[in-house]
């Protein structure tokens, strides 16, 4: 009796399992294919959420977007890259990560997946997705076309009969005037050690004719341009304050500070800007030569090399970076990377900053394309921080930065 | 007898396996990685480089400063938190009313996740809209740039840590105070002992094991200080808040230099052991003595 019972239970179990397998295979044909996107959190996710449904319906797909903080995103993507079957199908990457990710083979070659470079993308943005930079194969497309701008409080400048500064010498003078009047801080630097201070300093360094590296990857911080730029930066701090992002935005927007550098998304939301903006001054003084100074900070998107759904992921990448999608996403905080979107008359009327942003993108500068940029930024950030804190002289800080960066690049 | 021993091993096996998987293997892997140039994105192409990582670390001024900052932070935080925790415990113990409410409300900061604590303080310390600078403004002081002033950043992080973890010291010490036999106090009072004498001759000897435990736990924990620094200052300004864990994170985790980060981790473990071996010995010695009694 006992044996019969055991046999019966076994048969029932086996039949159930088989039936289960059958039913799952029969439904899997209609089940949507899931694509997982490792994305930078915030408005990028909101923008994608606004358009993804169209793609899901057209391709019987389900798009899951994981919004992550930047450092977390880099870490998760890197750790997942060595798995045979990756957890992510599409990956967003900050553009300075591209050389490192390209070298490590994290992204699939887009040309092999039928995705071609489109001339409508702003050239400076498109170049970031190629490995090697500008000349190599295409591995990622520009998703968000961030570029740094110069933000100012018009009322404060007008009150002191100051026009929008065109050179860094004029910025320092204007900042001194406003600071001395007691109406507010003349200028706000973003001096937190690490990426913030480096991003805040480099445009000034470039305007002084500086380059982080020469053609042989030797550090060039300890130079005449470096010393003048850091002196300017310290003078700006003397004529103002040192805040982090939230305080920069609120102080300039509310007229408690006059000028600062920043990313468009900090000040501009749904076409409304809380402060006035202009391209970053491109010269140290009126007699100096012009240089490109707008730091490009695009968020790129590519197909993960270890994705099991590369073809579908490539289709989504084409879809999400298309002109049509970018036009919709712009209404939800997206930052276009296509010229046609920036020049669209309807959008330009609503988003008045588009012409300035396109101009800044076209004259932008990419941070040096090296796999070791994160380490370089770390070393430079520490020395710049020491210089503005007064624990090191300008000369010592730049000499130390040069030494540290050269060691990293060895 | 044999089967009983086998049963004991069978019962212990899951714990032993867990210990090997979660402690022994990672430790051996970390130590062996520290002698290689392992860069995570380079896959398996790591090479044995001897003690090169250790040499580089000990020549790196930033790492040495991170060690000094961490040790300084540990000494200050542990001593202040323990002293304050003890003072509050004695105060609450001596109270006749409101003990329960105070006990619960005092514990709230230590119940919060470190990341939440860091974000809350970031908002409160904001130069422009932070409540602390607003409050100071009413008294005609400030505004202070708490997190970006090289003279204030370290002290600010220290203050936040003390705010968060003093309740932890209080909790353990308060529990220890409850266990002191009342008869000893009564006998001392009958003999005419003063408050100071009662504290030094009765209270303190009775709570010494707990006091050492608090010091041990806080020492280990302050060495691992990370979230507050990473969120609030990023190690700056001018590396004044750079800690060993922040250094390890930047190199080993964010920049994926596993070998180099592992070497820094091994040095950190050695330092923690150096600072805690005294307390561990005391604890083990104490429990062994208890066992022999």
Interface residues (C-beta under 8 A of the other chain):
Chain A: X71 X74 X75 X78 X79 X81 X82 X100 X103 X104 X106 X191 X192 X193 X194 X196 X197 X241 X242 X243 X244 X246 X247 X250 X251 X256 X374 X375 X378 X381 X382 X385 X386 X388 X389 X390 X391 X392
Chain B: X40 X41 X42 X43 X62 X126 X127 X128 X129 X145 X147 X148 X150 X233 X234 X235 X236 X237 X238 X239 X240 X250 X253 X254 X255 X256
